[in-house]
Amino acid sequence: MERAAPADVMEHSQLERTQAMLTWLRAAGAEGLDNVAVKQTAYGGLGVFLAAPVEATSIARIPVECCVTATAALTRPVGRAAREVLPDCADEFVLVLDAATGRRDATHPQHAYLASLP
């Protein structure tokens, strides 16, 4: 039995995580994603493709609660803890801590997106 190369496994895993993120976005009320497909490219990695041409200036609408923001990060446990320990730290620092936490924590509200990042 032939084993897949590590790069192939990584690309497949990345595609699955990206598909999970699209499912999460749809469940949150994102619009316009039915015309978007994410596929592996001949050049390696993933690409986003339109299934059909659009005559609009935007191809999708994403709910604000799906957006990664420092304001939201500051309201979560890691943001509050960071401000308690480092009261003068930059909001962007808290955002990075929150994103790192969200990549691994399946209960984080933006886990599906953060886990999909390469």
TORMI-709571 format. One line per 2 residues: number of its first residue (from 1); their letters; for each residue x, y, z of N, C-alpha, C. Coordinates in Angstrom, 1 decimal. Atoms other than C-alpha are relative to their C-alpha. Layout:
N
NUM	a	X Y Z X Y Z X Y Z  ...
// end
This chain:
118
1	me	0.8 -1.2 0.0 0.0 0.0 0.0 0.9 1.2 0.0  -0.8 -1.2 0.2 1.4 3.3 -1.1 -0.5 1.1 1.0
3	ra	0.4 -1.0 -1.0 1.5 6.1 1.5 0.1 1.4 -0.7  0.0 -1.3 0.6 0.7 9.7 0.6 1.2 0.8 0.6
5	ap	-1.1 -0.8 -0.4 3.6 12.2 0.7 -0.5 1.0 1.1  0.4 -1.0 -1.0 3.5 14.6 3.7 -0.7 1.2 -0.6
7	ad	0.6 -1.2 0.6 2.7 17.5 1.4 -1.4 -0.2 -0.4  1.4 0.4 0.4 -0.3 15.7 0.0 -0.9 -0.1 1.2
9	vm	0.8 0.1 -1.2 -1.5 14.9 3.5 -0.3 1.4 0.6  0.3 -1.3 -0.5 -1.1 18.5 4.6 -1.0 0.8 -0.9
11	eh	0.9 -0.6 0.9 -2.9 19.8 1.5 -1.4 -0.5 0.2  1.3 0.6 -0.2 -5.8 17.4 2.1 -0.6 0.5 1.3
13	sq	0.5 -0.5 -1.3 -6.0 18.4 5.7 -0.4 1.5 0.0  0.3 -1.4 0.2 -5.9 22.1 4.8 -1.3 0.2 -0.7
15	le	1.2 0.0 0.8 -8.7 21.5 2.3 -1.2 -0.3 0.9  1.1 0.4 -0.9 -10.8 19.8 5.0 -0.3 1.1 1.0
17	rt	0.2 -1.1 -1.0 -10.2 22.6 7.5 -0.7 1.2 -0.7  0.6 -1.1 0.8 -11.1 25.2 4.8 -1.5 -0.3 -0.3
19	qa	1.4 0.4 0.2 -14.3 23.3 4.0 -0.8 0.1 1.3  0.7 -0.1 -1.3 -15.2 23.2 7.7 -0.2 1.5 0.3
21	ml	0.2 -1.4 -0.2 -14.7 27.0 7.8 -1.1 0.5 -0.8  1.1 -0.4 0.8 -17.0 27.5 4.9 -1.4 -0.5 0.5
23	tw	1.2 0.5 -0.6 -19.6 25.3 6.6 -0.4 0.9 1.2  0.2 -0.9 -1.2 -19.2 27.5 9.8 -0.6 1.3 -0.5
25	lr	0.4 -1.3 0.5 -19.6 30.7 7.8 -1.5 -0.1 -0.5  1.4 0.1 0.5 -22.8 29.4 6.1 -1.0 -0.1 1.2
27	aa	0.8 0.2 -1.2 -24.2 28.3 9.5 -0.2 1.4 0.7  0.1 -1.3 -0.7 -23.5 31.8 10.8 -0.8 1.1 -0.9
29	ga	0.8 -0.9 0.8 -25.5 33.4 7.9 0.7 0.7 -1.1  -0.7 -0.6 1.1 -22.8 34.2 5.4 -0.8 -0.2 -1.3
31	eg	0.8 0.1 1.3 -24.3 34.9 1.9 1.0 0.0 -1.1  -0.8 0.0 1.2 -22.9 34.3 -1.5 1.1 -1.1 -0.1
33	ld	-1.1 1.0 0.1 -20.7 31.3 -0.7 -0.4 -1.2 -0.9  0.3 1.1 0.9 -22.7 28.9 -2.9 0.6 0.1 -1.3
35	nv	-0.7 -0.2 1.3 -20.9 30.4 -5.9 1.5 0.0 0.2  -1.4 0.0 -0.2 -17.5 30.0 -4.3 0.5 -1.5 0.2
37	av	-0.5 1.3 -0.2 -15.4 26.8 -4.5 1.5 0.1 0.4  -1.4 0.0 -0.4 -12.1 26.1 -2.7 0.6 -1.3 -0.5
39	kq	-0.6 1.2 0.6 -9.9 23.6 -4.6 1.5 0.1 0.1  -1.4 0.1 0.1 -6.4 22.4 -4.7 0.4 0.5 -1.4
41	ta	-0.5 -0.6 1.3 -4.4 24.2 -7.4 1.1 -0.9 -0.6  -1.1 0.7 0.7 -1.9 22.8 -9.9 1.3 0.5 0.5
43	yg	-1.3 -0.6 -0.5 0.7 25.1 -8.3 0.2 -0.3 1.5  -0.1 0.3 -1.4 0.2 23.7 -4.8 -0.8 0.9 0.8
45	gl	0.9 -0.8 -0.9 -2.0 25.0 -2.0 -1.4 0.0 -0.5  1.5 -0.1 0.4 -5.6 26.1 -2.3 -0.2 1.3 -0.7
47	gv	0.4 -1.2 0.7 -7.3 28.6 -4.5 -1.5 0.1 0.2  1.4 -0.2 0.0 -10.7 30.2 -4.3 -0.5 0.4 -1.4
49	fl	0.5 -0.2 1.4 -12.7 30.1 -7.5 -1.5 0.3 0.1  1.4 -0.2 0.2 -16.1 31.4 -8.6 -0.6 -1.1 -0.9
51	aa	0.6 1.1 0.8 -18.4 28.7 -9.9 -0.6 0.6 -1.3  0.6 -0.7 1.1 -20.1 31.3 -12.2 0.3 1.5 0.1
53	pv	-0.2 -1.5 0.0 -19.5 34.9 -13.2 -1.0 0.7 0.9  0.9 -0.8 -0.7 -21.1 37.5 -11.0 0.0 1.4 -0.5
55	ea	0.2 -1.4 0.5 -22.4 41.0 -11.9 -0.1 0.9 1.2  0.1 -0.8 -1.2 -22.0 42.4 -8.4 1.4 0.5 0.4
57	ts	-1.3 -0.5 -0.5 -19.3 44.4 -6.7 0.6 -0.8 1.2  -0.5 0.9 -1.0 -19.1 41.9 -3.9 -0.5 -1.5 -0.3
59	ia	0.4 1.4 0.3 -19.2 38.1 -4.1 -0.5 -0.7 1.2  0.5 0.7 -1.2 -20.0 37.3 -0.5 -0.2 1.1 1.1
61	ri	0.2 -0.8 -1.2 -21.2 38.8 2.8 0.2 -0.9 1.2  -0.4 0.7 -1.2 -19.7 37.7 6.0 -0.6 0.7 1.3
63	pv	0.5 -0.6 -1.2 -21.5 38.3 9.4 1.2 0.6 0.8  -1.0 -0.7 -0.7 -19.5 40.7 11.6 0.5 -0.9 1.2
65	ec	-0.5 0.9 -1.1 -19.4 38.0 14.4 1.0 -1.0 -0.5  -1.0 0.9 0.5 -17.3 35.9 12.1 1.4 0.7 -0.3
67	cv	-1.2 -0.7 0.3 -14.7 38.6 11.7 0.9 0.0 1.3  -1.0 0.0 -1.0 -11.5 38.5 13.8 0.3 1.4 0.3
69	ta	-0.3 -1.4 -0.3 -11.2 41.8 15.7 0.6 0.0 1.4  -0.6 -0.2 -1.3 -9.2 43.1 18.7 -1.1 0.3 1.0
71	ta	1.1 -0.3 -0.9 -12.5 44.4 20.2 -0.6 -1.3 0.6  0.6 1.3 -0.5 -13.9 40.9 20.4 1.0 -0.8 0.8
73	al	-1.0 0.7 -0.7 -10.6 39.4 21.5 0.1 0.6 1.5  -0.1 -0.6 -1.4 -10.5 41.8 24.5 -1.1 -0.4 0.9
75	tr	1.2 0.5 -0.8 -13.9 40.4 25.7 0.2 -1.4 0.4  -0.1 1.4 -0.3 -12.7 36.8 25.8 1.0 -0.2 1.1
77	pv	-0.9 0.2 -1.2 -10.8 35.2 28.7 1.5 0.3 -0.2  -1.4 -0.3 0.2 -7.4 35.4 27.1 0.3 1.5 -0.1
79	gr	-0.2 -1.4 0.1 -7.9 39.1 26.3 -0.1 0.7 1.4  0.1 -0.6 -1.3 -9.0 39.9 29.8 1.2 -0.3 0.9
81	aa	-1.2 0.4 -0.8 -6.1 38.0 31.3 1.2 0.8 -0.5  -1.2 -0.7 0.5 -3.6 39.7 29.0 -0.1 1.5 0.5
83	re	0.1 -1.3 -0.5 -4.9 43.1 30.0 0.2 0.1 1.5  -0.2 0.0 -1.4 -4.8 42.1 33.7 1.5 0.0 0.3
85	vl	-1.5 0.2 -0.2 -1.1 41.1 33.4 0.8 1.1 -0.6  -0.7 -1.1 0.8 -0.1 43.7 30.8 -1.0 1.1 -0.3
87	pd	1.1 -1.0 0.3 -2.5 46.6 31.1 0.3 1.0 -1.1  -0.3 -0.9 1.1 -0.7 48.7 28.5 0.3 -0.7 -1.3
89	ca	-0.3 0.7 1.2 -0.3 46.0 25.9 -0.9 0.5 -1.1  0.8 -0.4 1.2 -1.5 46.8 22.4 -1.1 -0.9 -0.3
91	de	1.2 0.8 0.4 -4.9 45.6 21.2 0.4 -1.1 -1.0  -0.4 0.9 1.0 -3.1 43.9 18.3 0.7 -1.2 0.7
93	fv	-0.6 1.1 -0.7 -1.1 41.8 20.8 -1.0 -0.9 0.6  1.1 0.8 -0.6 -4.3 40.7 22.5 -0.6 -0.8 -1.2
95	lv	0.6 0.7 1.2 -5.7 39.8 19.0 0.8 -1.2 -0.4  -0.8 1.1 0.3 -2.7 37.6 18.3 -0.1 -1.1 1.0
97	ld	0.2 1.0 -1.0 -3.0 35.8 21.6 -1.3 -0.7 -0.1  1.3 0.6 0.2 -6.7 35.3 21.0 0.0 -0.9 -1.2
99	aa	0.0 0.8 1.2 -6.1 34.0 17.5 0.8 -1.3 0.2  -0.8 1.2 -0.3 -3.4 31.6 18.7 -0.8 -1.0 0.9
101	tg	0.9 0.8 -0.9 -5.8 30.3 21.4 -1.1 -0.6 -0.8  1.1 0.4 0.8 -8.6 30.0 18.9 0.3 -1.1 -1.0
103	rr	-0.4 1.1 1.0 -6.6 27.8 16.5 -0.1 -1.4 0.6  0.0 1.3 -0.7 -6.5 25.0 19.1 -1.3 -0.3 0.8
105	da	1.2 0.2 -0.9 -9.6 25.6 21.2 -1.3 -0.1 -0.8  1.2 0.2 0.8 -12.6 24.1 19.5 -1.3 0.8 0.5
107	th	1.1 -0.7 -0.6 -14.9 26.1 21.8 0.1 1.5 -0.3  -0.1 -1.4 0.3 -13.6 29.4 20.6 -1.0 0.4 -1.1
109	pq	1.1 -0.4 0.9 -16.3 31.3 18.6 0.5 0.0 -1.5  -0.5 -0.1 1.4 -14.0 31.6 15.5 1.0 -1.1 -0.3
111	ha	-0.9 1.1 0.2 -12.2 28.3 15.8 0.1 -0.5 -1.4  0.0 0.6 1.3 -13.3 27.0 12.4 0.8 0.9 -1.0
113	yl	-0.8 -0.9 0.8 -11.7 30.1 10.7 1.4 -0.1 0.4  -1.4 0.0 -0.5 -8.6 30.2 12.8 0.7 -1.3 -0.3
115	as	-0.6 1.3 0.3 -8.0 26.5 12.4 0.3 -0.3 -1.5  -0.2 0.2 1.4 -8.2 26.8 8.7 1.2 0.7 -0.6
117	lp	-1.2 -0.8 0.5 -5.3 29.2 8.4 1.2 -0.9 -0.1  -1.2 0.9 0.2 -2.1 27.6 7.1 1.0 0.2 1.1
// end
